[in-house]
């Protein structure tokens, strides 16, 4: 056994591009590049699944489990991975109609409202080919990472079970088709028309043995990909919520469209989410025609907001999503976000 534990972050349904002729380990699937490389390929789940079209059966951990060397695994990802890396495939059946069973040595953690990498604070738009129509999501992942490392260590060395899996599901109606996605009509915000998917790809008769003889591959039917459902504010319902989601001042998405100045304005950017602040008060909300309640309509004052923010942070610490020593920095960020958005113009 080589590994006791694995923290696999932001892979979505993709895997490393290894163990075949001319493999390129840095390849992954993105909205407009690196498409049809053998990364987002069946099977997607840790336990065996069946492709209803081809009858192929398998699971990611089949060999490791048969040899009794399967490590403990955290599959974690941000909101972007549902839109840009077909993340739903790792926890749904291959027909997209049901929630898959995951193994006892696996946890799946969805960090809501975050983008593929943490955006800057104060929020800013991306640069160059990542210049989006909206500000990037500034939510930090580092607090989750630090807790995951501690939780994995405790699971391995002390047999202390980590927090249960937390992700959107079909049965809870928090994971839906794109046609069922219900995002509020926020002024000047355009919605994505698609999400990255994974296709049935044929690289030739021997490609499962590591030899690709057909490149580009023959492309078959796509696997059904689902996305997280959102609440009236546009924030995702399922998964693990930072206080910024539980006690919101803004909407945080897993997608951001390309700015018209760089072309392809209807296309999603790679890696980025969006940050869409609430109106400051009722007058601004009505003037803009924004369906989301304003900050002033939600919270009486700064103290009221920070009290609720603190309660949400303490709940995360109690549930072991955040380390106690990170509490002060988390609360400091909450105060900074209030001062950024709620101060008088």
Secondary structure in CASP SS format (residue, H / E / C, confidence):
PFRMAT SS
TARGET T0000
AUTHOR 0000-0000-0000
METHOD secondary structure of the structure
MODEL  1
X C 1.00
X C 1.00
X C 1.00
X C 1.00
X E 1.00
X E 1.00
X E 1.00
X E 1.00
X E 1.00
X C 1.00
X C 1.00
X C 1.00
X C 1.00
X C 1.00
X C 1.00
X C 1.00
X C 1.00
X C 1.00
X C 1.00
X C 1.00
X C 1.00
X C 1.00
X C 1.00
X C 1.00
X C 1.00
X C 1.00
X C 1.00
X C 1.00
X C 1.00
X C 1.00
X C 1.00
X C 1.00
X C 1.00
X C 1.00
X C 1.00
X C 1.00
X C 1.00
X C 1.00
X C 1.00
X C 1.00
X C 1.00
X C 1.00
X C 1.00
X C 1.00
X C 1.00
X C 1.00
X C 1.00
X C 1.00
X E 1.00
X E 1.00
X C 1.00
X C 1.00
X C 1.00
X C 1.00
X C 1.00
X C 1.00
X E 1.00
X E 1.00
X C 1.00
X C 1.00
X C 1.00
X H 1.00
X H 1.00
X H 1.00
X H 1.00
X H 1.00
X C 1.00
X C 1.00
X C 1.00
X C 1.00
X C 1.00
X E 1.00
X E 1.00
X E 1.00
X E 1.00
X E 1.00
X E 1.00
X E 1.00
X C 1.00
X H 1.00
X H 1.00
X H 1.00
X H 1.00
X H 1.00
X C 1.00
X C 1.00
X H 1.00
X H 1.00
X H 1.00
X H 1.00
X C 1.00
X E 1.00
X C 1.00
X C 1.00
X C 1.00
X C 1.00
X C 1.00
X C 1.00
X E 1.00
X C 1.00
X C 1.00
X C 1.00
X C 1.00
X C 1.00
X C 1.00
X E 1.00
X E 1.00
X E 1.00
X E 1.00
X E 1.00
X E 1.00
X C 1.00
X C 1.00
X C 1.00
X C 1.00
X C 1.00
X C 1.00
X C 1.00
X C 1.00
X C 1.00
X C 1.00
X C 1.00
X C 1.00
X C 1.00
X C 1.00
X C 1.00
X C 1.00
X H 1.00
X H 1.00
X H 1.00
X C 1.00
X E 1.00
X C 1.00
X C 1.00
X E 1.00
X C 1.00
X C 1.00
X C 1.00
X C 1.00
X C 1.00
X C 1.00
X H 1.00
X H 1.00
X H 1.00
X H 1.00
X H 1.00
X H 1.00
X H 1.00
X H 1.00
X H 1.00
X H 1.00
X H 1.00
X H 1.00
X H 1.00
X H 1.00
X H 1.00
X H 1.00
X H 1.00
X C 1.00
X C 1.00
X C 1.00
X C 1.00
X C 1.00
X C 1.00
X C 1.00
X E 1.00
X C 1.00
X C 1.00
X C 1.00
X C 1.00
X C 1.00
X C 1.00
X C 1.00
X C 1.00
X E 1.00
X E 1.00
X C 1.00
X H 1.00
X H 1.00
X H 1.00
X C 1.00
X C 1.00
X C 1.00
X C 1.00
X C 1.00
X C 1.00
X C 1.00
X C 1.00
X C 1.00
X C 1.00
X C 1.00
X C 1.00
X C 1.00
X C 1.00
X C 1.00
X C 1.00
X C 1.00
X C 1.00
X E 1.00
X E 1.00
X E 1.00
X E 1.00
X C 1.00
X C 1.00
X C 1.00
X C 1.00
X H 1.00
X H 1.00
X H 1.00
X C 1.00
X C 1.00
X C 1.00
X C 1.00
X C 1.00
X C 1.00
X C 1.00
X C 1.00
X E 1.00
X E 1.00
X E 1.00
X E 1.00
X E 1.00
X C 1.00
X C 1.00
X C 1.00
X C 1.00
X E 1.00
X E 1.00
X C 1.00
X E 1.00
X C 1.00
X C 1.00
X C 1.00
X C 1.00
X C 1.00
X E 1.00
X C 1.00
X C 1.00
X C 1.00
X E 1.00
X C 1.00
X C 1.00
X H 1.00
X H 1.00
X H 1.00
X H 1.00
X C 1.00
X C 1.00
X C 1.00
X E 1.00
X E 1.00
X E 1.00
X E 1.00
X C 1.00
X C 1.00
X C 1.00
X E 1.00
X E 1.00
X C 1.00
X H 1.00
X H 1.00
X H 1.00
X C 1.00
X C 1.00
X C 1.00
X C 1.00
X C 1.00
X E 1.00
X C 1.00
X C 1.00
X C 1.00
X C 1.00
X C 1.00
X E 1.00
X E 1.00
X E 1.00
X E 1.00
X C 1.00
X C 1.00
X C 1.00
X C 1.00
X H 1.00
X H 1.00
X H 1.00
X H 1.00
X H 1.00
X H 1.00
X H 1.00
X C 1.00
X C 1.00
X C 1.00
X C 1.00
X C 1.00
X C 1.00
X H 1.00
X H 1.00
X H 1.00
X H 1.00
X C 1.00
X C 1.00
X C 1.00
X H 1.00
X H 1.00
X H 1.00
X H 1.00
X H 1.00
X H 1.00
X H 1.00
X H 1.00
X H 1.00
X H 1.00
X H 1.00
X H 1.00
X H 1.00
X H 1.00
X H 1.00
X H 1.00
X H 1.00
X C 1.00
X C 1.00
X C 1.00
X C 1.00
X C 1.00
X H 1.00
X H 1.00
X H 1.00
X H 1.00
X H 1.00
X H 1.00
X H 1.00
X H 1.00
X H 1.00
X H 1.00
X H 1.00
X H 1.00
X H 1.00
X H 1.00
X H 1.00
X H 1.00
X H 1.00
X H 1.00
X H 1.00
X C 1.00
X C 1.00
X C 1.00
END
